[in-house]
Amino acid sequence: MTDQITEQLQRWAETERGPEATVGAVRPMPGHAGLSFGFEVRTGDRPDERLVVRLAPPGVRRRGNTDVLRQVPVLQAMDRAGVPVAPVVWSSDDPAIFGTDAYVQRFVEGAPLRFDEGRWTPGDGDPLPFLSSQIRALAQIHAVDWRAELAGWESPKELDAEIEHWRALQPKMAEEHTSVLADRLADALLASRPDAPDVGVFHGDFHPTNVLFRDDASVSAVVDWEICGIGAQLLDIAWLSMMLDGRCWDLPANRGLQGDVDSAWLLERYQAESGRDVSDAAWFKALSCYRFGVITGFNLRLHRTGKRDDPHWEDIGSSCAALLERGLHLLEHPGDF
């Protein structure tokens, strides 16, 4: 695959940067199912250009996270608004070079915030400066005027449609009892949904490993916009809180999937940075638990049936019920965010 993509990138460089351009340092990027590659372009005496190409899966229907080009207008809007993202320098649905839809971004230096072996990295072990910067970037995202910047891109996603989208996957969850729990939570969410949430651009998967940080804890780029959209924005801070809340997970040491941080602190920081009403935050955290509970149950079944070998889902599979139960608890006790 690397030899093939190197040839394709060389053709791209010669077309876009001139016949003297040469490509090197081609390597797969983490995530993106093997469809993202970093590379460098040298053109004459100019400094090497560090770039990343993202490809749509060939032969797969363009929908949701397989439609890479739908991300381009959002990334361009974020860049214009000063949100830290990796700028898009080229995109095309012409298969002449890569055989599929593709776009190219600037490579951005940085490292995600991780909790491994009892320690937060990067930094001195304190995640709060990094998370403060992440939440500040989230407030910037949510402040983008989507009607002006993304007119005609997508219609806002209604909460009913969001819930019904995930409900369609419930019959495909690995364990029957979790499907029953998911159905209870879906009904409870629909019965109590907020009337008029703040609507705008949402990232959709806003957790610490989808943000790149500099050593000084500032954000160099928010990445992985595959499931972004227009809709209720409180989902993003609720999703971040869910990932960092051990009460949502059945994992060793009672920790969250990506570490543990006080949920009230996260919400207070978001309210301070955005000036938004957060009174419905518990409902959106319950929705986050529902979404990821269904995702976990669905992917666990794919793994167990051999359709998609990924032991990661076996590792966290017991958290499927924990997530759904936590969602039900949040709807009954919204003060326990």
N, C-alpha and C positions, 0 to 999 in steps of 0.2 A: 504493500500500500504506500509506503514512504517513497519508493522509487517512482511510482505512478504520480503521486501528488507533486514530487519534485519536478518532474517533467512538465506537469500542468502549470505549476508556479513559474517555471522558467518561461513558458509561453506567455503567461500573464505579464510577467515583468518586461519582456521584450516588447509586448504590445502597449503597455501602459507607461513604462519608464524609458523605453528606447532600446534599440537593437544591441547596444553595448552592455545592457544590464545583465547581471548574473545573480543567481539565487544560491544561498547556502544556509547552513544551520537549520535545516528543516526538521521539526520534531513534533510529535503528537502533543497536544495540550491536554491537561487533565479534564475529565468530564466530557460532555458532549458526544458520548458514544463513538469516539474515534473519528469524529467528523470536524475536528478543529485542529489546525496546525499552525505553530509558530514558524516564522522564517525571516531571513534577512535578505535585503536587496542591496547590491553595490552597483552604483552607476558612476563610472568615471572616478573623479577624485572626491566626489561628495561623500559625506559620512554614511556608513551603512544605515539603511532604513529598516527598523525592526517592526514587523507586522504580524498579524494573525488572520488567517482565512477561516471562515466558518461556512460549512457546506450543508445543504439540505440532503437528507438520505435519498439516494437515487431510487427511482421507481416507487416511492411512497407518496401517498396522497398528501398534498400540502394543506395541513390543518394543525392549528395549535402550535405545539413545540416543534413540529416538522416543517413549518413554514418559516424558514429563517428570515426571509425578506420582510415579513410583517414587523420585525424588530427594528428595521432600518429607520422608518420615520420617527419612531419613539427615541431612538438613540440620537438622531439628528436634533430633535426638539430638546432633549436633555442637554446636549452639547451647547446649543444656542442659549439656553437658560443658565449656563454656568454650572450645571450639575456635573460632578466628576464621573465621566464615563470614558471608555476608549473610543475616540472619534472614528467614524466610518469614513474611509477614503475612497471606496469603490463598491458598487453592488451591481448585480445583473441577474436576470432570469434567462439569459442566453446560454444554452448548454455547450457552446462552441469550445470553451476552454476547459471547464471543470466537469462537464457532463451533467450538471445539475445547477440549481440556484445557489448563489454564493455571495458573500460580501467579505470585504477586507477592512480590518481595523488597525489603528496604531497599537503596538504593544505597549502596555503600561506596567511599569515596575510596581511591586507591592506584594504583600503577603496577607492571606486571610487570618482572621483571629481564630485560634483553635485552643481547645482544652484537651491536652493529651498527658496521660500519666500524672495527673494531679497538678498540672501547671499550665497556665495560660501563656501562649506565645502569639505574636512577638511581644516585646516589652519586658518589664520587670516582674511580671506575674499579676499585675492589676489590670483587669479588663475594662474598667469603667471609663478611662480616657478614650479608649478605642470605641466603645459602645456609644459614648457621648457624640463622637464624631460621626458614627454611623447614623445615629438618630438625627443629627443635624442635616446630613445628606438626605435622609428620608423626608424631612420637612421641606427641603428644596424640591424634591421630586413632586411632592404633593401640592406645592405652590405653583407648578407649571400650569398655565392657562390652556387646557386641552382643547377648548372650543376654538381658540385662535391658532394654536400651534399644531393641532392634529385634526383639523376640520375634515370630516369625511373618512377618517381612518377606520374607526369602529364606532358602533353604537354602544352606549353604556350597558353594562351587564347587570340585569336585575338580580336581586338576591334570590328570588324564587328560582330563576333559571340556573344560578350557581349551585343551589342545593340539588335541584333535579338532575343536573349534569353528573354529580357524584353519586346520586341515588341509583342511576343507571348501572353503575359498577358494583353495587352491593351484592347482587346475585353471584358475582364472580369472586367474592372474598373467600379466603382459604377455609375459614371456620364458620359454621352455621350460627353459633352463638354470637359472634361478633357482627354478623349481618343483621341479626335481630336487634342488637344494641344500636347499630347504625340507623336502623329504621326508626327506632324510638327517638333518637337524637334528631334525625331529619324532621320528624313530625313536630318535635318540641321547638326546633329552630323556626320552622314555618309559622307556627302558632304565635311566636313572640318576636318576629322580625321587626327591626326599627322602621319607622315610617319614612324618615327623610335623612338618611346618612349623607355625609359629605362625599360627593362623587368627583372623581378625577382620575388621573393616571395612577395605577397601582403597579408595584413590581411583581407581586404574586408569590415570590419565594425569597423574602427578605430576611435572610439569616446571616450570621457572621462569616460563613465561608463563601458567601456570594459578594463580599466586599473586600477590596484590596487596600491595605493600609501601608503608609510610610512608617519609618522608625519613630517619628515624633507623634504617632497616633492619629495623624490626619488621614483622610480618605483620598487615595489616588484614583480609585474607580469603583463604581458599583457595576457588577458584571452579572451575566446569566439572566437575560431578560426574556427568556423563552415563553413564559406564561404571563407576561405583563398584559394589562388591559385597561379599559375604562370602567370604573365601578366604584364601589364603596371602599374608601381608602383606609379606614381603621383596620382593615384586614392585615395590612402590612405590619403594624406595630403589634397586633395581636399574634401574628405568626412568629415574629421575633420572640415575644414573651413565651409562647408555647415551646419553642425550641430550647429555651434556657430555664425551663421550670420543671424541676424533678417531680412535681405532683402530677404531671401529665404522662409520665413514663414509668415503665416497669423495667428498670435497668439497674446494674450494680451500683451500690452506694447511693441509691435513690436520687440520682442526678438527672438533669435534662439531657436531651440528645447531644447538645453541643455545650455542655457545662451548666452552671447554675448562677443566676443573677436575680436579685430581688425584682419581682414583677412590678411592684408598686413604683420602684425607682425608675424602671424603664418607661412606664406610663407617664410619670411626672416629667421626665426629661422630654418625652414627645410633646406633651401638652405645652411645656415651656417653649420649645423650639417652634412649634407650629401654630400655637394659639387656638388649636381646635378643641371642640367639645368632645370629651372622651367618655361621656356618660354611658355609652353603649359598648364600651370596650369588652366587658365580660361576654356579651353576646357574640362579638366577633372572635373572641378567643375560643368560645365553644364551637363556632363555625370552623376555626382553624383546626381544632381537635377532630372535628368530623371529617374535614378534607383529608388530613394526614392519616386518620384512622382508616378511612376507606382506601387510600393509596397504599398503606401498609398491608392491609388484608388482601388487596388485589395483587400486589407484587409478590407477596408471600405465596399465593397460589401459583403464579407463573413460575416461581422458583421450584416449588414442590412438584409441579407437574412436568418439569423439565423444559418448559417453553422458553424460559429465560433464566439461565443459571446465574444466580446472584446471592451468595450466602449472606450478604449484608442484611437481607430481609428476614432471614432466619434468626439472625442475631437480635433484631429488634421486634420480632414478630409478637412477642408476649405483650408489647406495648400497645398493640391494636386495641385490646379491650380497655386498657388503662386510659388511653386517649379518649375513647368514647364515653367512658364513665366520668372522666374529668369534665367533658363537655356538658353532660347532663347535670353534674354538680354546679357548674358555673351558671347555668340557666336558673337553677333553684336558689343559688346563693351568689348573686352578681357582685356582692361586696368582697368576695374572696378571690379577686382577680389574681 
